[in-house]
Every structure is written in structure tokens, then in C-alpha cells.
Amino acid sequence: MGAAVDEAVAPNPFAMSARSADHDAKGIVSEGPVPYDQGMPPPSGAFLIDKPIGESSRTTLDALERTLKIGPLGHTGTLDPLATGLLIVLVGTARRLQELMLGSTKVYDAELTFGATSETLDGEGPITTTGDPVPALEQALPPAIAGFIGDLQQIPPAHSAVHVDGKRAYSLARMGTDPKLKPRGVRVDAIEVIAAAATTARLHVTCGPGTYIRSLARDIGQALGCGAYLSALRRVGNGRFQVANAVTPDAATSADLVPMAEVLAPFTRIDVDRQTAAKLSLGQTAEGLEVPADGPAFAWLDGEPVCRLRQRGSGGRSDLRLREILESER
């Protein structure tokens, strides 16, 4: 990838998490992965995976499926092949939560290289030196990035999965066609300058869903008048989960499964009796449930989530079923 920041700037935020790197040393992997019973439905929950560089998110899921002999799997936000870091992998009924969890706040450590631009906006290139002088970044960056905090209109990268007339933008870009992408609304909550050298800087970015850090790097470079591209990216947080607790795909075991209770911890939990659970599983309104009007809640029975609830009149009704209540259970 692009030029590294001064050796004096340490530690390297783009290195694999300590838990991923020393997973072998802890003796967790030596016994081999614990495969799930192929005759039983898969468990439900999430795996926190530290995606390696050079792999697509799909390739990472495939590796985890081979390691644990489990699937199908989903995830809560794609990472480009050149990016590393936290990929939340969903299994079982947790896969039905994918759309909900895609909306989580993301946190990234990003390295920007200034004085050059990239066709792909990252280190994949091709990369072109602009010839424009790079200002003293330590002084120039803080006021420049202040204009990129808040609700923004951002143009996605031409090399992205955004749909244009039924085709992916990257397909058009690879054919030499300008996909002419329109600005989209995104949210950037905070940008912190971690370190700055002559032509590189490290930023800590907290943002909402759909924000392209590659586009942010391009726009910051344009604001400074010298051009820039994203030379390294690591996702360190997604919602309430952190990459420090993640493992690499080949080191994951069944013990690394995050249970549904932890996955759904940020949302209101409403424990119901079996009769109410059965009514909800049939799509009927359950009167008397205190469902918050401003966000989803989940109905629980015997320690397992039954469904996502939405307020309906003086009660609640399911709009996403997670568990079927069998006739024998009612």
C-alpha cells in the first residue's frame, strides 16, 4: 500500500489485533476448530472477525465457513480487499438482523497519502503524483477536516458497488466509462488527527453507515489543494463491538460465537409469556406491550428472541420473526 508514516509514529494502528495475532499462543487453535453438528440447525449469533488484507469480505466468510463447517453466513458491512479489521459475521437467525445492523456507527483508522491521487481512491491505483506542494499537515489538517464533520453530501468512488442504471459502478469504471455518480447524504461524527508526517497522516474517523473513507480522503486532498488517496484502512469499531475482541477467520472456534443476547443488547428487551409469543409469531398484535415508539424492541421467550416489535396501537406487533413458536409449544 502507500507510503508508511514516520517510524517515530507508533504503534501501528493497521496491525492485526493482539487477540488475532497471538490466538495460537493461547492454545485456542491447537485443538483445531470445533465444527457444528451438521444434523442440527446452525446456532444463532455473531462472530467478530479480523479481516486480513488482500481478501474480499466474501472470501473471508468462505474461509470461516470452511473453518467451522457452518453456514450460510452474512455480514454487517463490506470491507474492501485492501482494508483490514472488524467484520461482524452473522449466522443463523441473526442473519435476519443484517439490515438493522448495517445502520450501526463505524470507526476507522485511516492513513492518507498526500501529493498524489488514485483512480480507485486507494492504493490499488493507478496512482498519479499531482506535483502540487503538500502543506505542513500538522497545521493544515485540523482546519481542513473541520469542514467534513456533520451531515455531508458525498460522491461515492467510481470503483464502488453503487448501482448505476442497473449496473455496478465499478463495472462501468473498469470499461473506461464514467459512472457519473450523484452525491449521497452521509454522516461523519468525528475526525481526529492521530499523526502527521511530510506526506502522510493517520486519522481516526467515526461515521455513519454508507460513508466512503476513500471519498473522504479524496475530498480532504482536494480541500488542501494537493490531492490525496487512502493508503491504508482498518475498521476498529462497528456499533458496540471492537476489533480488539476479534479473531482471524482461520483461528475462529465455536467458542467465539457472540450470543444473541449480546448482539441485541443495545435494543429494548421485552420478556413475554408463551401465549403472547405465539400470538406475535402469527403476526397478531399483542395488547399491553410497552414498545418504544422511537426504535425497535425485541420480544423474548425463555432466553431467546422471538421477533422484532413495532408499536401498534396500545401494544406491539412483529415486523421481523426470529423464532417460530410451534403448535406444541403454544
Residue pairs with C-beta under 8 A, 6 or more apart in sequence:
1 82
1 111
1 122
1 123
1 231
1 232
2 111
2 113
2 123
2 127
2 200
2 229
2 231
2 232
3 113
3 199
3 200
3 231
4 200
5 111
5 195
5 197
5 200
5 201
5 202
6 195
6 197
9 194
9 195
9 197
9 202
13 109
13 194
13 202
13 204
13 234
13 236
14 84
14 109
14 111
14 232
14 233
14 234
15 21
16 50
16 52
16 84
16 248
17 50
17 243
17 244
17 245
17 246
18 244
19 50
19 244
19 245
19 246
19 247
20 50
20 246
20 247
20 248
20 251
23 29
23 247
23 248
23 251
24 30
24 251
28 251
28 253
28 255
29 250
29 251
29 253
33 67
33 68
33 69
33 252
33 253
33 254
34 68
34 253
34 254
34 255
35 68
35 69
35 70
35 254
36 42
36 43
36 68
36 69
36 70
36 254
38 69
41 92
42 70
42 71
42 91
42 92
43 91
43 92
43 254
43 257
44 91
44 92
44 93
44 94
44 260
44 322
45 90
45 91
45 92
45 94
45 257
45 258
45 259
45 260
45 262
45 263
46 88
46 89
46 90
46 91
46 94
46 241
46 257
46 258
46 263
47 64
47 88
47 89
47 91
47 247
47 252
47 256
47 257
47 258
48 86
48 88
48 89
48 241
48 243
48 245
48 246
48 247
48 256
48 258
49 60
49 64
49 86
49 87
49 88
49 89
49 246
49 247
49 248
49 249
49 252
50 84
50 85
50 86
50 87
50 243
50 246
50 247
50 248
51 57
51 60
51 79
51 83
51 84
51 85
51 86
51 87
51 249
52 60
52 84
52 248
52 249
53 81
53 82
53 83
53 84
54 81
54 82
55 63
55 81
56 81
57 75
57 78
57 79
57 87
60 87
60 89
60 249
61 73
61 74
61 75
61 89
63 249
63 250
64 70
64 73
64 89
64 249
64 252
65 71
65 72
65 73
67 249
67 250
67 252
68 252
68 253
68 254
70 91
71 91
72 95
73 89
73 90
73 91
73 95
74 89
74 90
74 91
74 95
74 98
75 87
75 88
75 89
75 90
75 98
76 87
76 88
76 90
76 98
76 101
76 102
76 104
76 238
76 239
77 87
77 88
77 102
77 104
77 106
77 209
77 235
77 238
78 161
79 85
79 87
79 233
79 235
80 122
80 214
80 233
82 122
82 123
82 124
82 232
82 233
83 233
83 234
83 235
84 233
84 234
84 235
85 108
85 233
85 234
85 235
85 236
85 243
85 246
86 235
86 236
86 237
86 238
86 241
86 242
86 243
86 246
87 235
87 246
88 101
88 238
88 239
88 241
90 97
90 98
90 101
91 257
93 260
93 305
93 322
93 323
94 260
94 263
96 320
96 321
96 322
97 263
97 264
97 320
100 296
100 308
101 239
102 209
103 208
103 209
104 209
104 238
104 239
105 189
105 206
105 207
105 208
105 209
105 237
105 238
105 239
106 206
106 207
106 208
106 209
106 211
106 235
106 237
106 238
107 204
107 205
107 206
107 207
107 235
107 236
107 237
107 238
108 204
108 205
108 207
108 213
108 233
108 234
108 235
108 236
109 194
109 202
109 203
109 204
109 205
109 233
109 234
109 236
110 202
110 203
110 204
110 205
110 213
110 216
110 217
110 230
110 232
110 233
110 234
111 200
111 201
111 202
111 203
111 230
111 231
111 232
111 233
112 200
112 201
112 202
112 203
112 217
112 220
112 221
112 228
112 229
112 230
112 231
113 199
113 200
113 228
113 229
113 231
114 134
114 137
114 199
114 200
114 201
114 221
114 224
114 226
114 227
114 228
115 129
115 130
115 132
115 133
115 134
115 199
115 226
115 227
115 228
116 127
116 128
116 129
116 130
116 227
116 228
116 229
117 127
117 128
117 130
117 218
117 221
117 227
117 228
117 229
118 124
118 125
118 126
118 127
118 128
118 229
118 230
119 125
119 126
119 127
119 128
119 158
119 159
119 173
120 157
120 159
120 214
121 157
121 159
121 212
121 214
121 215
121 217
121 218
121 229
121 230
122 214
122 217
122 229
122 230
122 231
122 233
123 229
123 230
123 231
123 232
124 159
127 229
130 226
130 227
132 225
132 226
132 227
133 226
134 198
134 199
134 224
134 226
135 224
135 225
135 226
137 196
137 197
137 198
137 199
137 200
137 201
138 193
138 196
140 224
141 193
141 196
141 201
141 220
141 224
142 193
144 220
144 223
144 224
145 191
145 193
145 203
145 220
147 223
148 188
148 191
148 216
148 219
148 220
148 223
149 188
149 189
149 190
149 191
150 187
150 188
151 185
151 186
151 187
152 185
152 186
152 187
152 188
153 183
153 184
153 185
153 186
154 183
154 184
154 185
154 186
154 211
154 212
154 215
154 216
154 219
155 181
155 182
155 183
155 184
155 215
156 162
156 169
156 181
156 184
156 212
156 215
157 169
157 212
157 214
157 215
157 218
158 169
158 170
158 172
158 173
158 178
158 179
158 181
159 169
159 170
159 173
159 174
160 168
160 169
160 170
160 181
160 212
161 168
161 169
161 170
162 168
162 169
162 179
162 181
163 169
164 172
164 179
164 180
164 181
169 179
169 181
172 178
172 179
173 179
184 210
186 207
186 208
186 210
186 211
186 212
187 207
187 208
187 211
188 205
188 206
188 207
188 208
188 211
188 216
189 206
189 207
189 208
190 204
190 205
190 206
191 203
191 204
191 205
191 206
192 203
192 204
192 205
193 201
193 202
193 203
194 201
194 202
194 203
194 204
195 201
195 202
196 202
200 231
205 213
205 216
206 237
207 213
213 230
213 233
214 229
214 230
214 233
216 230
217 228
217 229
217 230
218 228
218 229
220 228
221 227
221 228
221 229
222 228
234 243
235 243
236 242
236 243
236 244
237 243
239 266
240 265
240 266
241 258
247 256
260 304
260 305
261 303
264 298
264 305
267 295
267 296
267 297
267 298
268 291
268 292
268 295
268 296
268 297
268 298
269 297
269 298
269 300
270 289
270 290
270 291
270 297
270 298
270 299
270 300
270 309
270 316
271 299
271 300
271 301
272 280
272 286
272 289
272 299
272 300
272 301
272 306
273 301
274 301
274 325
274 329
274 330
275 330
276 286
276 289
276 299
277 299
277 301
277 306
277 323
277 325
278 325
278 329
278 330
279 285
279 286
280 286
280 299
280 306
280 307
280 309
280 316
280 317
280 318
281 306
281 307
281 318
281 321
281 323
281 324
281 325
283 317
283 318
284 317
285 312
285 313
285 315
285 316
285 317
286 299
286 315
286 316
286 317
287 313
287 314
287 315
288 314
288 315
289 299
289 309
289 315
289 316
291 297
291 309
291 310
291 311
291 312
291 315
291 316
292 311
293 311
296 308
296 309
296 310
297 308
297 309
297 316
298 305
298 306
298 307
298 308
298 309
298 322
299 305
299 306
299 307
299 309
299 316
299 318
300 306
301 323
301 325
304 322
304 323
305 322
305 323
306 318
306 321
306 322
306 323
306 325
307 318
307 319
307 320
307 321
307 322
307 323
308 318
308 319
308 320
308 322
309 316
309 317
309 318
309 319
310 316
310 317
310 318
310 319
